[in-house]
Amino acid sequence: MLEAYYRPHHATLTDAVARALRPHGRCVVVDCHSFPSYPLPYELDQRLDRPDPCVGTDPFHTPAELAVEVIEGFRLNGYMSIGPFIGALVPAGFYRGDANIAALMIEVNRALYMDERTESSRFDETRTTAARVPASLAQRFLQLH
């Protein structure tokens, strides 16, 4: 699995970040995942009231104003329960070494787009919002800094 998926994915991500840095001098990495609407047995937090999306941050790579704007962007799109998460994906060769790489992670509660047995009609809407919110804010963030 490491050779088939993990290492090729991270090599591609490292290359994409390097290609973005060359002409622009900075970039924003947005890592997206989903999580189940119910806690899995190995999770420390077993509460059933899980947030809609979680926004993951890194103290070195996530400027506070970027995280605040992404959270507000989700609220403006009707997502009221937004959870914090510690962590954002940055390629290992750049991690905590290049402050010109901003990063955040977005995890979406699967209950927003499926009943976890069959997909519901909200999948496209949820996917669109989860992509639009950070993309527009990241673009604005890069223009301001």
BADOLUM-288232 format. One record per residue (C-alpha): residue in one letter; residue number from 1; x, y, z. Coordinates in Angstrom, 1 decimal, padded with zeros to 4 digits. Layout:
REM BADOLUM-288232
- res, n, east, north, up
- A, NUM, X, Y, Z
...
//
This chain:
REM BADOLUM-288232
- res, n, east, north, up
- M, 1, 000.0, 000.0, 000.0
- L, 2, 002.9, 002.4, 000.8
- E, 3, 004.5, 001.8, -002.6
- A, 4, 001.3, 001.6, -004.6
- Y, 5, -000.5, 004.6, -003.1
- Y, 6, 001.1, 006.6, -000.3
- R, 7, 004.6, 007.3, -001.8
- P, 8, 003.3, 008.1, -005.4
- H, 9, 000.6, 010.4, -003.9
- H, 10, 003.1, 012.3, -001.8
- A, 11, 005.6, 012.5, -004.6
- T, 12, 002.9, 014.1, -006.8
- L, 13, 002.0, 016.5, -004.0
- T, 14, 005.6, 017.5, -003.4
- D, 15, 006.0, 018.1, -007.1
- A, 16, 002.8, 020.2, -007.3
- V, 17, 003.9, 022.4, -004.4
- A, 18, 007.4, 022.9, -005.9
- R, 19, 005.8, 023.8, -009.2
- A, 20, 003.5, 026.3, -007.5
- L, 21, 006.3, 027.9, -005.5
- R, 22, 008.6, 028.5, -008.5
- P, 23, 006.5, 031.2, -010.3
- H, 24, 004.5, 032.4, -007.4
- G, 25, 006.8, 032.1, -004.4
- R, 26, 003.9, 030.8, -002.2
- C, 27, 001.0, 028.4, -002.3
- V, 28, -001.9, 027.1, -000.3
- V, 29, -002.4, 023.3, 000.1
- V, 30, -006.0, 022.3, 000.8
- D, 31, -006.4, 018.7, 001.9
- C, 32, -009.9, 017.3, 001.9
- H, 33, -011.3, 014.2, 003.5
- S, 34, -014.6, 012.9, 004.9
- F, 35, -015.3, 011.3, 008.2
- P, 36, -018.2, 009.0, 009.4
- S, 37, -021.2, 010.5, 011.0
- Y, 38, -020.7, 008.1, 014.0
- P, 39, -017.5, 007.6, 016.0
- L, 40, -015.4, 004.6, 015.1
- P, 41, -014.3, 002.3, 017.9
- Y, 42, -010.7, 003.5, 018.0
- E, 43, -011.6, 007.2, 018.2
- L, 44, -011.0, 008.8, 021.6
- D, 45, -014.0, 011.1, 021.2
- Q, 46, -017.1, 008.9, 021.2
- R, 47, -019.7, 011.7, 021.2
- L, 48, -022.5, 011.3, 018.7
- D, 49, -022.9, 015.0, 018.0
- R, 50, -020.2, 015.3, 015.4
- P, 51, -019.6, 018.6, 013.5
- D, 52, -020.6, 019.2, 009.8
- P, 53, -017.1, 020.0, 008.6
- C, 54, -013.9, 020.1, 010.6
- V, 55, -011.2, 022.6, 009.6
- G, 56, -007.7, 021.3, 010.3
- T, 57, -004.8, 023.7, 011.0
- D, 58, -001.1, 023.6, 011.6
- P, 59, 000.5, 026.3, 013.9
- F, 60, 003.3, 026.9, 011.4
- H, 61, 001.6, 026.5, 008.1
- T, 62, -002.0, 027.9, 008.7
- P, 63, -002.2, 031.6, 009.1
- A, 64, -004.9, 032.4, 011.7
- E, 65, -006.8, 034.7, 009.3
- L, 66, -007.0, 031.9, 006.7
- A, 67, -008.6, 029.5, 009.1
- V, 68, -011.0, 032.1, 010.4
- E, 69, -012.1, 033.0, 006.9
- V, 70, -012.6, 029.4, 005.9
- I, 71, -014.7, 028.7, 009.0
- E, 72, -016.8, 031.8, 008.3
- G, 73, -017.1, 030.7, 004.7
- F, 74, -018.7, 027.5, 005.8
- R, 75, -021.0, 029.3, 008.2
- L, 76, -022.1, 031.6, 005.4
- N, 77, -023.0, 028.5, 003.4
- G, 78, -025.2, 027.1, 006.2
- Y, 79, -022.9, 024.9, 008.1
- M, 80, -023.2, 025.8, 011.7
- S, 81, -021.4, 023.1, 013.5
- I, 82, -017.8, 023.4, 012.5
- G, 83, -015.2, 021.4, 014.4
- P, 84, -011.5, 022.2, 015.0
- F, 85, -008.9, 019.7, 014.0
- I, 86, -005.2, 019.8, 014.6
- G, 87, -003.2, 019.0, 011.5
- A, 88, -002.8, 020.0, 007.8
- L, 89, -001.0, 018.1, 005.1
- V, 90, 002.3, 019.6, 003.9
- P, 91, 004.9, 017.6, 001.9
- A, 92, 007.6, 016.3, 004.3
- G, 93, 010.4, 018.2, 002.5
- F, 94, 008.7, 021.5, 003.1
- Y, 95, 007.1, 020.8, 006.5
- R, 96, 007.9, 023.4, 009.1
- G, 97, 010.7, 024.7, 006.8
- D, 98, 008.9, 027.0, 004.4
- A, 99, 006.5, 029.6, 005.7
- N, 100, 005.4, 030.4, 002.1
- I, 101, 003.3, 027.2, 002.1
- A, 102, 000.0, 027.7, 003.8
- A, 103, -002.1, 024.6, 004.5
- L, 104, -005.4, 023.6, 005.9
- M, 105, -007.5, 020.5, 006.0
- I, 106, -011.2, 020.1, 005.5
- E, 107, -013.0, 017.0, 006.7
- V, 108, -016.7, 016.7, 005.8
- N, 109, -019.2, 014.7, 007.8
- R, 110, -020.5, 012.0, 005.5
- A, 111, -024.0, 012.5, 006.8
- L, 112, -024.0, 015.7, 004.8
- Y, 113, -024.0, 013.8, 001.5
- M, 114, -024.9, 010.2, 002.2
- D, 115, -026.6, 007.9, 004.7
- E, 116, -023.4, 005.8, 004.6
- R, 117, -025.1, 003.0, 002.8
- T, 118, -026.3, 004.9, -000.3
- E, 119, -025.3, 008.3, -001.6
- S, 120, -028.0, 011.0, -001.3
- S, 121, -028.7, 013.9, -003.7
- R, 122, -026.7, 016.3, -001.6
- F, 123, -023.3, 014.9, -002.7
- D, 124, -022.8, 017.3, -005.5
- E, 125, -023.9, 020.3, -003.5
- T, 126, -021.6, 019.4, -000.6
- R, 127, -018.6, 018.7, -002.8
- T, 128, -019.1, 022.1, -004.6
- T, 129, -019.2, 024.0, -001.3
- A, 130, -016.3, 022.1, 000.2
- A, 131, -014.2, 023.0, -002.9
- R, 132, -015.5, 026.6, -003.4
- V, 133, -015.1, 027.9, 000.1
- P, 134, -011.3, 027.2, 000.6
- A, 135, -010.5, 027.9, -003.1
- S, 136, -012.0, 031.4, -003.1
- L, 137, -010.5, 032.3, 000.3
- A, 138, -007.1, 030.8, -000.6
- Q, 139, -007.0, 032.8, -003.8
- R, 140, -007.8, 036.0, -001.9
- F, 141, -005.3, 035.1, 000.8
- L, 142, -002.5, 034.7, -001.8
- Q, 143, -003.3, 038.1, -003.3
- L, 144, -003.2, 039.8, 000.1
- H, 145, 000.2, 038.4, 001.2
//
